[in-house]
Amino acid sequence: MMKTQTVITDSDTNPNVANPSATREIQYRQGTMRRRDIIGEATTASIADIANCETRVGFFIDLEAHEYRNYKLVKFASEAQRGEYLRKTGKTAVQVESKTVDTGERKVLFGHPARHLITTTKRADANTDSGGEEILDGWYIDHEPPDRSCAPDFVRSEPYYVAGTALVDYPDVALIHHTGPLPTGLAVKLKLISKLAAVKKGTASRTITVEKTVEELSDSPLSPSLFQLPNGLHENPELFRGHAISSR
């Protein structure tokens, strides 16, 4: 079980939206089952997400409206599959450079030795209108992640997923050239600063800061009932469609 708090600050947010915004989540993992409870500003969960890694099927649950909708888990494309996509579509990968530096700082967090890593990511064409920069500052421990997406093993070793970037949007594909150690493991304290270039000339650039902190971490056994649909729910095929239900 892992409980986290995420605080997001956006320099270009709507004035009617809370800024910064804070969200709390509790994530559970046992065998092939996953669960995430979204708490928000309340003290009890209002939304839950249960996933089965074996069947690749999940359920979004509105605990207040007593409704649910099933969904299929996302698929992850390997480096070879992304290359095949580029060949078929005739697209050119967007070159991205990332570098991780181990600061050498160490401390014990949740009973585990933690290492301090800082990753800087830039588009190779950062001098153009489509440039930008990301700085990921985190403390990492060797601990199994919640893995709510049931990701395959290669996701934990490819820079495309481990370093990642929001500087390249679909349908473009990033080709990440990474140097330094990969920031693997469980990030128990993380700060991501994304400096995004202006969408078009004459508009302001945008800075988004995401701070995520693990508040509780436990390896105690979990009840199987956590991963079952609660009684008394009604299926709603349109539940949460078109709406984001998680923090970044």
C-alpha positions, -999 to +999 in steps of 0.1 A: +000+000+000+013+034-009-004+068-001+008+098-020+001+135-022+005+154-055+005+192-058+003+208-092+011+244-100+004+257-135+015+292-147-013+291-173-042+277-154-078+289-157-086+316-130-116+295-119-094+265-112-076+260-079-039+267-084-020+250-069-042+219-067-036+190-044-047+154-047-042+123-026-042+087-038-038+053-022-025+025-044-026-012-037-008-041-054-012-078-047-003-105-072-019-097-105-044-072-090-041-034-087-063-008-071-061+030-068-083+052-046-085+089-054-092+109-022-087+145-034-093+170-006-117+147+013-108+121+039-124+091+021-121+079-015-146+091-040-132+073-071-116+039-074-098+021-102-094-017-100-073-036-126-065-072-133-031-076-150-039-112-161-072-104-180-061-068-189-095-055-178-102-028-153-131-010-136-135+027-130-158+032-099-177+063-088-181+054-051-204+084-045-228+077-074-225+039-070-216+035-107-189+017-126-175+012-161-151-014-174-122-007-196-092-024-212-057-017-200-034+003-222-008-014-243+028-005-242+049-003-274+084-016-272+113+002-289+111-022-319+073-016-322+078+022-321+104+019-349+079-001-370+053+025-365+076+052-377+085+031-408+049+025-417+037+061-412+068+077-427+072+099-396+105+110-382+112+105-345+115+137-325+150+137-310+151+142-272+182+144-250+180+134-213+207+132-187+206+118-152+231+129-125+235+110-093+242+138-067+258+113-043+234+122-016+219+094+004+193+090+032+170+063+046+133+067+037+107+042+048+135+019+060+152+018+026+184+035+014+174+063-010+195+079-037+191+115-050+189+117-088+183+147-111+172+142-147+172+170-173+154+165-205+154+187-236+142+185-272+171+185-296+153+214-315+150+234-283+160+266-301+128+264-321+092+272-312+087+235-302+114+235-276+112+230-239+129+216-209+120+192-180+138+189-147+130+158-126+144+159-091+137+128-071+147+105-042+145+068-053+144+035-033+146-001-044+110-011-039+083-026-061+062+002-076+024+002-075+023-005-113-014+004-117-010+000-155+003-036-154+034-026-174+056-052-190+092-057-178+108-036-207+090-005-194+113-005-164+145-005-186+137+017-216+146+054-213+114+061-233+093+051-203+117+055-174+129+090-182+098+098-203+089+133-215+058+155-220+077+176-246+065+154-274+028+149-280+010+121-299+011+113-328+047+123-327+072+098-312+101+107-291+135+091-295+153+096-262+190+097-261+198+091-224+231+094-206+238+086-169+220+062-147+183+056-154+161+069-126+146+035-117+130+023-085+102+039-065+103+077-063+092+085-028+098+123-032+096+138-067+096+173-082+090+178-119+094+212-135+082+213-171+091+245-190+070+244-221+075+266-251+048+289-264+022+271-285+024+299-311+042+332-315+031+360-294+018+338-266+035+332-232+055+301-224+042+278-197+057+262-166+040+233-148+054+221-115+044+187-101+054+177-066+047+141-055+054+129-020+049+094-006+032+098+028+028+061+037+043+029+024+034-006+037+041-042+027+014-057+050-009-083+034-041-070+018-076-083+018-088-098-015-120-079-011-101-047-019-099-059-055-135-068-060-164-046-072-184-034-042-220-046-040-249-024-052-231-007-081-249+001-114-230+000-147-227+033-166-209+028-200-203+066-201-188+070-167-158+094-168-156+094-205-139+126-217-129+135-181-095+132-165-097+113-132-061+114-121-034+138-114-003+139-136 
